[in-house]
Structures are given as structure tokens and as C-alpha cells.
Amino acid sequence: MKGIDGFKLLSTLGEDGRLTVELAQESIASPQGHDVLIRVEAAPINPSDLGLLFGPADLAGADYGEGRIVAQMPEPARRAMATRIGQPMAIGNEGAGTVIAAGEAPEAQALLGKRVACVPGGMFAQYRLVDARQCMALPEGVTAEQGAAAFVNPLTALGFVETMRREGHSAIVHTAAASNLGQMLVRIAQEDNIPLVNIVRSEAQVQMLKALGAAHVLDSSSETFATDLIAAIEATGATIAFDAIGGGKLVSQILTAMEQVAARDAAYSRYGSDKPKQAYIYGALDLSPTILTRNYGFSWNVGGWLLFPFLARAGEDVTSRMRQRVFANLTTTFASPYKARISLRDVLGRETALAYNARRTGEKYLIVPN
């Protein structure tokens, strides 16, 4: 077939700190070799997408025009993002759609006419040219909507479990646990018999996770949160945490509770217990500084956790095993509910943009580009 024209979303940061997010028309050439041309049918908006789409730009005070948003980026953020200034950046980590054209390579031809999921970036678009070796055909009967979020959240949740095991831990603490990812982790923990401490921010979220069968669900806004956290860590033996919040004191509170539990059965030492305690920050729901009040000895570590570096370290065998588990359970363990389905043009509307950029727990948005 000949090339095809379509629209995609681009985010560009100017030298003056103005961020422009807009619909741009593109002409896509006919696929060659291993490439396939996908008609994108569904792409979820993940927090990692919002980091590239808007970052900390001021959306409330932005200029909303026809097919574009122009917002001011805070000066510290503009300096930190100096290397992306002037570069139009395509957005959308993952998505699903139908292969409508394919290059001559057997791997590409095998996908022609099939519905596939992939995570190549740039999926907030009507069409996407992708290497066939980056795509996975969806099982029979699985829709594009069901397969659109087959990578980021499912592989992140499985990656937490894999990291726990590799580092010698046996139970997990997870924050912002009422999210889509958090609900997946609850189901995985049940299937794999992993003790899991879930931290949420409201009583309604507590009840939601308990309805899923979660045993330990704590409300961080509760007056008894500190003592509840110690009790849950004592009951589970959790010594590794994955934190989606980032800012504030929560990571420090978790490490403190872990140390208090560990120190109960340890001989006194001015250096604290020798029980390893690990906290990974993988999100930034709170952009304020991470505050560590070091009263948990010296056997602890705080670091960052990102999916794609983890997959690179884990290797192809582990990644393939994780993907196979996801694709076998897309409509059960790894199902993703959505608050709303929106078009590419809807993404640029004021009310819609403010809603999905608020990153409220349980309010995931799906882009339907065509």
C-alpha cells in the first residue's frame, strides 16, 4: 500500500519555558522490512506519559486553543529539561491496534490483519510504524481496549515481585495501592501467595481493596496509621517497599516501621538492626521533596525503580516469561478499567486535560485515536 496521513500528539518545550502540546499531521511511509503499520485503536494515559506530555507545567493557567495547549513550565523544570528544548516529542508509551500493512519480512507478514499490542512510544497517534518484533498478537477475542495496557502496569507489578525475590525479600509494602497497578499487584500477590501491605489514602479505597481480597490495607490519613503500619509489617515480614508518591515523609515512615519491627528481636546496637530494608520510589504523585528522617539505623537503602531499565537487567528469558503471563491473563489478573474514553482532540480540551492530569487514583483514561 501507499503511505498514509494521520494525526499525532507532540509536546515541545521552548527556550522561553513555554510548553506546546498540539495535534500534528504526519505522513507515514509504507512499511518495509520488519516494520508494520498499525491503525491505533486504544492507548492508555499512564503517569509516565503525563511526565513527558506536561510535566510540572501550569495547566490551570494555560492557553487552550484549537488543537493545542500552551502552558508555562516552571523555570527550575525548564533548566532540568534543557536537553529537550526545541524537540517535538511524540507521546504514548503503549497501545493496541490492527496491522493494516506490513513489510516483506516473515515476522511482519505474519502480523498482517491481526490485532497487536506494543510499547514503542509515540502511540498517541492515529497510525504508528513499528518493528514487528516489538509487537505481540493479542489472543483471539481480546479487544484493543483490553490489550492496550498490556505492558506498563502489568510488567511493573510483576517486576516488583521479581525484584523482591531477586533481592531476598519475602513481602512487599506498596503505596497508592488503589491504582490500576495496585489492584493488579493485589491479584498477583494472592495468586503467588505473597504477603502484601497496601497503603491507600481514604477509607473508601480501603474498602475497595478489601473487596478484592487484600488482607492488609492501611489508610495513611488515619490517626492510627503509624501503629497500623507497624502491625502490618510485623504480620507480613515486609522489608521492601515500592512507593508511587515520591514526595513527603511516607517512605521514611515505612522504613521506620520496618526498623522498629526488626529491632524487637535484635540485640541492641547503636547502628540499629542489621536487617536490610529497601524502599524504591517509582512514581511522583507528590512533586515535593522526599523527606528522610533517619531513625532506622544504617541497614537501609532508598533508590529509584523504572520498568525499562529493570527489564534490560532482567534479561530476555525473564521478560518473555512475564509477558506470557500477562497475555494469558489480560481479561482477569491484568484487566484495566477506565474512567473515560477520549479522542486525540479531547486530550487538548481544558476540562479533560485538568481531569486526567490530576492523576486521581482509579481514574485512568483511554485514548481512542480513530
PyMOL commands that set and color helices and strands:
alter all, ss='L'
color gray80, all
select helices_A, chain A and resi 47-53+75-80+82-84+106-109+132-134+144-147+152-166+180-192+203-211+225-236+250-264+307-314+316-328+346-348+350-357
alter helices_A, ss='H'
color red, helices_A
select strands_A, chain A and resi 4-13+18-28+35-44+63-65+68-72+89-90+95-102+115-118+127-131+135-137+172-175+196-200+216-219+240-243+246-248+277-281+286-290+300-304+340-342+365-367
alter strands_A, ss='S'
color yellow, strands_A
deselect
rebuild
show_as cartoon
